[in-house]
Amino acid sequence: MVLKSPRSAIALLLFVSFVWGAEFALVDLAIEKVPTHAFNALRFALAGLCLLPLLKLEAPQPQHTKRTTITGLLLGFLLFVGFATQTEGLHYTSVSNAGFITGLNVPFVPLLGFLLFRSHVSLSAWGGVVAATVGLYFLTIGDKLSFNYGDVLVLICAVAFAAHIVMTGHFAGALPAIRLSVIQMFAVAGYSALASVSLELNHDFYQAPLATLSDPWVLSAILTAAILGSALAYWAQTASQKILQPHQVALIFATEPLFAHGTAAIFLGETLGMQGWLGAGLIVAGMLISELGDKKHPAEIHAIDHSAAPRDY
């Protein structure tokens, strides 16, 4: 299937952004019954399987096999850290907070690029960091002057995702994108499985795993994250960016935390309040300023890391 009109591409990316946002609420419900690492092992294993058919679209590059494998394993570890802290953080913070704090990975990217590789950082990127940081304060700290433990975990997740984007841009280069994505998905599944066996065997889930996996919320969360949030999203981004400008895609992706809050409000009864909305708005503004503000260096869409989707940089 090939997208032929900007309208259909925009509609598809909005649906994908909705899926990524809605995943937060689904995962929040699922991890009440499935431990963090076991859940991530299952969803990423299925995501990898869903992406395998796409390998036929990519010409084999035997000369890059070793480098692709090593790079995929290293980048997969950063994704493992990001998704482990994000998923675990949902035990302790709200879905709304998790959605908006995860979005901080966008303004963190130029900051980490500067710290690690002395990459150019535009004034707009610094402005995005400032706006997002002030937004984080209003969203999570306010008068309490302290972070919720879950907020801290999700903040670590945002840093890990930003590091993943920076490292991908620095090391991936001419490596085959689909193969690299598949390796990363299976790497996250493997790391998560090892962590689960090491840390979670005493969890009730392992007493009756099949019964737990048949739970509608658990099954819906795994299938949504793996099939819609990974396989469909990967294809949708690739196809849409052939007919949409980068700034258009960036604007659409900025709606993800808004969808996260919307689904959390409907299904979990969460509310932000005036201070929370101020913080959330500043975080989204920081995302957009960082992506769109530098006229000399046009936006490059790095859509991974908000959920389970393997996306390119």
Secondary structure as UniProt FT lines:
FT   HELIX           6..30
FT   TURN            31..33
FT   HELIX           36..51
FT   HELIX           52..57
FT   HELIX           62..64
FT   HELIX           65..89
FT   TURN            90..92
FT   HELIX           95..102
FT   TURN            103..104
FT   HELIX           105..117
FT   HELIX           123..136
FT   HELIX           137..141
FT   HELIX           142..144
FT   HELIX           149..171
FT   TURN            172..174
FT   HELIX           177..199
FT   TURN            201..202
FT   HELIX           204..207
FT   HELIX           209..213
FT   HELIX           216..223
FT   HELIX           224..232
FT   HELIX           233..240
FT   TURN            241..243
FT   HELIX           246..253
FT   TURN            254..255
FT   HELIX           256..268
FT   HELIX           273..292
FT   TURN            304..305
//
